[in-house]
């Protein structure tokens, strides 16, 4: 799993639909997730440090967690099926942990309100992320190709002998 942070909310240029954008810690990958208008407002209110006069749905959920001495340990975006992302909340109360199914947009809104980490499975990132720093990706590919071009068959034979004799430990 890779921990992601909310980079912001954007609008799709063609459909004008809101998108929450998650980024990894290296700022190399971004994961765009289409969300509804209400969830976009809920996420934006936290990002902009706005406090509503009365608790909205996500605020109410956080209040319930606090009243019942529960905490949101983490959010996990675990799958992508038919262009729909799936997430779960890990809730903790004392020694008890529970997993709840949630829409990623609601899970993200709750994670922001509780300062809980947002994790995404590697498979989801591989399937749906977009590169942010293409220059760094290309430099990494070039360095790997250069490394491969210097390898000789003897390099593998030497390593294999070291493993057999126990040297590589």
C-alpha positions in Angstrom: 0.0 0.0 0.0 1.1 3.5 -0.7 0.1 6.5 1.5 -1.5 9.3 -0.5 -2.4 12.9 0.4 -5.1 15.1 -1.0 -3.6 17.5 -3.5 -6.8 19.3 -4.2 -10.1 19.3 -6.1 -10.2 20.0 -9.8 -13.0 20.1 -12.4 -13.0 17.8 -15.5 -12.7 20.2 -18.4 -15.3 18.3 -20.6 -17.9 17.3 -18.0 -17.3 19.9 -15.3 -17.4 17.0 -12.8 -15.3 17.4 -9.6 -12.2 15.2 -9.2 -10.3 14.7 -6.0 -6.6 14.4 -6.7 -4.5 12.2 -4.5 -0.6 12.3 -4.7 2.0 10.1 -3.3 4.7 11.4 -1.0 7.3 11.7 -3.8 4.9 13.7 -6.0 5.5 11.2 -8.8 2.0 9.8 -9.1 -1.4 11.3 -8.9 -4.7 9.4 -8.6 -7.7 11.2 -9.9 -11.1 10.1 -8.5 -14.3 11.5 -9.9 -16.7 12.5 -7.0 -20.0 14.2 -6.5 -20.6 17.9 -5.9 -21.6 17.4 -2.3 -18.5 15.3 -1.5 -16.3 17.9 -3.3 -17.8 20.6 -1.0 -17.2 18.5 2.0 -13.5 18.0 1.1 -13.0 21.6 0.1 -14.4 22.9 3.4 -11.7 21.0 5.3 -9.0 22.1 2.8 -10.0 25.7 3.2 -10.5 25.4 7.0 -14.2 26.3 6.9 -16.4 25.4 9.8 -20.1 25.3 9.1 -22.4 26.8 11.7 -24.0 23.3 12.2 -22.4 19.9 11.7 -22.8 18.5 8.2 -23.0 14.8 7.6 -19.2 14.1 7.7 -18.9 16.3 10.8 -21.7 14.5 12.4 -20.0 11.1 11.7 -16.8 12.5 13.3 -18.8 13.7 16.4 -20.3 10.2 16.7 -16.8 8.6 16.6 -15.7 10.9 19.3 -18.8 10.4 21.5 -18.3 6.6 21.3 -14.5 6.8 21.9 -13.8 5.5 18.5 -11.2 6.6 16.0 -10.6 6.3 12.3 -7.3 4.5 12.1 -7.0 4.7 8.3 -8.8 4.8 4.9 -7.9 2.2 2.3 -8.8 2.6 -1.4 -8.5 -1.1 -2.3 -10.0 -1.7 -5.7 -11.2 -0.3 -9.0 -14.0 -2.2 -10.7 -15.9 -1.0 -13.8 -14.4 2.5 -13.3 -15.7 2.7 -9.7 -13.2 3.0 -6.8 -13.9 1.1 -3.6 -12.7 2.1 -0.1 -12.9 0.9 3.5 -12.6 2.6 6.8 -10.7 1.0 9.7 -12.4 2.0 12.9 -10.9 1.3 16.3 -12.7 1.3 19.7 -10.5 0.0 22.5 -9.1 -3.4 21.4 -11.8 -3.8 18.7 -11.2 -3.0 15.0 -13.9 -2.9 12.4 -13.8 -2.5 8.6 -16.6 -0.5 7.0 -17.2 -0.2 3.3 -17.3 3.4 2.1 -17.2 5.5 -1.0 -13.7 6.9 -1.5 -15.0 10.5 -1.5 -16.7 10.0 1.9 -13.7 8.2 3.3 -11.4 11.0 2.2 -13.7 13.6 3.7 -13.6 11.7 7.0 -9.8 11.2 6.8 -9.2 14.9 6.4 -11.4 15.7 9.4 -9.7 13.2 11.6 -6.1 13.5 10.3 -6.2 9.9 9.4 -3.9 8.4 6.7 -5.2 7.5 3.2 -3.7 4.4 1.8 -4.1 3.1 -1.8 -3.3 -0.5 -2.9 -0.4 -0.6 -5.5 -2.7 -2.4 -8.0 -5.1 0.5 -7.9 -2.3 3.0 -8.4 -0.9 0.9 -11.3 -4.3 0.8 -13.0 -5.5 4.4 -12.5 -2.7 6.8 -11.6 -1.2 9.4 -13.9 2.4 10.4 -13.9 3.1 13.8 -12.4 6.9 14.1 -12.9 7.5 12.5 -16.3 11.1 13.9 -16.4 12.0 12.0 -13.2 10.3 8.8 -14.6 12.3 9.1 -17.8 15.6 9.6 -15.9 14.8 6.6 -13.8 14.1 4.5 -16.9 17.3 5.8 -18.5 19.4 4.9 -15.5 17.9 1.4 -15.4 18.6 0.9 -19.1 22.2 2.0 -18.6 22.6 -0.4 -15.7 21.2 -3.3 -17.8 23.5 -2.4 -20.7 26.6 -2.9 -18.5 25.6 -6.3 -17.2 27.5 -9.3 -18.5 26.6 -13.0 -18.1 29.5 -13.4 -15.8 27.9 -11.0 -13.3 25.1 -13.5 -12.8 27.5 -16.4 -12.5 29.5 -14.6 -9.8 26.4 -13.7 -7.8 25.1 -17.3 -8.1 28.4 -18.6 -6.6 28.2 -16.1 -3.7 24.7 -17.3 -2.9 25.7 -20.9 -2.9 28.6 -20.4 -0.6 26.6 -18.2 1.8 28.6 -15.0 1.1 25.6 -12.8 0.1 23.9 -13.0 3.4 
